[in-house]
Each structure stands twice: as structure tokens, then as C-alpha cells.
Amino acid sequence: MAVCDEARLIPGRGVAALLPDGRQAAVFRDRSGRTYAIDNRDPFTGAQVLSRGLVGSADGRPFVASPLLKQRFDLETGRCLDDDGVTVAVYPVRTSPHDLIRTT
């Protein structure tokens, strides 16, 4: 599904997208231009806020830190870097010829 124009993604910031099944995805572009999509729901609070988190890296791994309790989630695997037993869904992302970010 098309999520947004690639130009709308500001490196280091996220956007939320409503998926056809009612879930939300948090879509990010890092400063190197790579795009990621994970579940927008913070598993610690249940709030749909991960798209508003801070993007960074730890040991070369890109992550987003929840804006609420600050747990960090690996943008490639969905694994919580602060609690190994917690993960969020990761969605494949691609750019279409018309510069649309898509989740598949």
C-alpha cells in the first residue's frame, strides 16, 4: 500500500500510517536515506506513538526511542534494545517509481 511521498519523510523523524487492517505503522528515514517501517504501537504503554520517537543508532544499529518511556526499538528487527523479551512488528518497505513509500 502507498503510504506517502518520499519527500515527506524528514530524516530522523517518523510518520504514522493507517494500515488496511486497522493497525498503524511508523515509517522512518534515517540520515543515510534508508527507510524503515515498524508497528506504531508502543508495547509498554499501548499508545500509538512510536512514529513520534527519536531516531538514533547504537552499536551501528538504527533504532527509535519511544517518546513515552524511552525504550529503544531496533528499526531492522523490531527487537527492544532495553528488554530482550519485547518486540514490535517490522514491515517491508520499498520506494515506487513515483517516489511513494510503500509497505508490503
Secondary structure by P-SEA (a helix, b strand, c coil): cccccccccccccbbbbbccccbbbbbbccccbbbbbcccccccccccccccbbbbccccbbbbcccccccccccccccccccccbbbbbbbbbbccccccccc
